[in-house]
Amino acid sequence: MTSHMAKRRPQDQPDVEQARREPTQPRARETIETILEGALRVLKHDGWTGFTTNSVAQSSGVSVGSLYQYFANKDEIAVALVDKHYRILKAEVACELRDGILSRDPGIIALAVHRFTNALTAHDGLYFTIMQELASPAKERIAKIFDETVTFLAFTFLLGKDSLRHDVSTNTAFVVAQAVEGVLAAAYSRRMSPEQIQQIQAELAMMVTKYIAATP
């Protein structure tokens, strides 16, 4: 490995925020997407123990040097994966709930919860694997992403208040999000089957709808 490459090693870069180069050009954004797709493949097939910058670079078809231009270490890649996942969630919720909001359908609450649980359980609960393995400060950054998603969910619930005839606060959304995450984390820790997870998702949707409806 050349001296130039050695300078890009994670242990030589304590400030990971500064180490990562923000994409400004389409080609750079495409490279990051390629890296994240490769990272997802590695995590799904090899788990966290096989998840290294070298394995991600190989799976992505990019050089390790190119990878280090955007990500200081594998924790940074994991954070970016979670961030991308929640951005997709928000886009899907905004699109799919539009008609329900306009028609004041009380079912939009259950649909929002369903989408939220799908995001947490995607790729065989990969989110929970990442959260279990990550250390600070990467875990703190994911917590911030989670909080932003909670705020988004609060807004979604607020839009549905006319159907339910109840106001929904950010605190209510926080309770909902933490409850859903906790229940699903417990389900995955017990290695429940996909069928059991689906049943739990349905129970969660019913629980949240009733909880919001009962909120003063």
N, C-alpha and C positions, 0 to 999 in steps of 0.2 A: 504494500500500500504506500502511495507517495506521501510526502510530507503535507501536500495540499489536502489530501483526503484525511490525513490524521487530524488536521485542524477542525474537521467537521464532526469528530466523534462527540457523542453526547456528554461524556464525562469532562470534556474540555469546554463545554458550553453550559454553565450553570443557569443562565437566564434563557430559558427555552422560548420565551416570548420574543426576544430579540433575535434568536437563532432562526426563527421561521421567516421565510420571505413571503410576503403577501402577494398573491397573484394579481397582476394588473393587465396582462395580455391574454387573449383567448387561448394561445398555445400553452401558457402557464396553467391556466385553469383546466385545460384538457389533461395536462400532465398530472395534476392533483387528482382529478377524477379517475384517471388510470391507476394511480397509486392506491386510491381508496378501494377501487374494485378489486385490485390484487390483494389488498389487506383483508377484505371481507372473505375472499376465497381461502386465504391462509387460516383465518380464525375459524371458519366453518369446518375445514378439513383437518387442521392440525391443532386447534385449540390454542390456549394462551401460551403453553410451553413451547409450541413451535412458531409462535408469533414473534419474529425478530425483524429488524430492519433489512437484513440480508435476504430473509425468506420473502418478505414483502416486495423487495426490489426485484427478485427473481420472478415472482408470480406476476408482477406488473410489467415486466419486460423493460424496466428502466435501470440505469446504473445506480449503485448505492450513492455515488456522488450527487446525482440528480435528485435522489430522494432527500438527501440531507440539505438540499437547497430550500426545501419546503417544510421538512419535519426534523426536529432535533433528535427525536428518539421514538420508540414505539408507543409510548404513552401519548405523545402528541398525535400520532396517527389514530389511536383509539378515540381520543377526544374529538377529532375531526369526523370520525365515523358517526359518533353519537350526534354531533351537531347536524350533520347532513340528514340523519334519520329524522330528527325533529323538524327540520325545515320541510322535508317531504310531508310529514304529518300535518303541519300547519296548512300547507298548500292543499292537501286532500280534504281536510276538514272544511276549509273555506269554500272549496268548490262544491263538495257534496252536500253541505248544509245550507247552501244558498236557497234552494227551493223550499226547504223546510222552514227556514226563517221567514221567508216571504209569505208562506201560507200559515204561519204561526202554529206549526205542528209540534205538539209537546214531545213527539218522538225524537226531536233533534237532540235532546239531552242524552238519551240512550245511544244515539248514533255517535255523538261526540265521545262518549265513554268507550264505545266499541272501537272507535278509531284510536283512541289513546291506548287502550289495552293491546290492540294490534301492534302498535309501535313498540311497546315494551316486550311483546312476546315474539316479535319477528326473528327469523333466522334461529329458531330453537332457543329463544331467550338469550341471545347474544348480549343484549344490553346488561343483563344481570351478571354475566360472566365478566364483562369489562369492568363493571362497578365493583365486583368482588376483588379483582386483581389490581386495579389501579391504586396508586399511592398519591398523596398530596404532592404538589398542588394540582395535579391533573384532575383528581376527583373533585376538588373544589370548583374547577372550571365546568365540569359536567353538572355539578349542583346548580351553578348559575344558569346553564342552559335549561335545566329542568325547571327552575323558577320562572324563566321567561315563558316556558310552555304553559306553566300554571296560569300566568297572567293572561295568556291567549285563551286558555280554557275558560277563565272567568268571564272574558269578553263574550265567548260563545254562549255560555250559560245566561249571561245578561241579555243577549239577544232573544233567548227563549223565554224570558220571564213573562212576556205578555200571554204566552200560552199557558204558563203555570200559575200566572197571577202572583208571582213572588219575585222580590229582588234577590240578586245573588251577589255576594261580596267576594273580594279576592281571598278573604280568609276561608270562605266556604269552598272555593275552588282549591285552596291549599289543602284543606282537610280531605277533599275528594281525591286529589292527586296522590297525596301521601298514603291514603288508605288503599287505593288501587295498586300503587307500586308495592306496598307492604304485603298485600294479599298475594299478588302474583310472584313476588320474590319468595314467599314461603312455599308456594305451589311448585316452583322450580327447584327449590332446595330439597323438596320431598320427591323430586323426579316424577311428578304426575304425568300421566299420558296426555297426548294432544286432545283426546276426547274430554278428559277431565278438565283441562285448561279451558276448553270452549264452554263447558258447563259453568265454570267459575266466572268466565267473562259475562255470561248471561246473568248470573246472580249479581255481579257487580253493577251491571247496567240497571237492573231493577232496584238495587239498594240505593244507588246514587239518585235515580229519578225520584224515589220516595223521600230521600233525605232532603233534596232541594225543595220539593213540594212542601215539606213540613217546616222549612226554614222560615222564621218570622220575617 
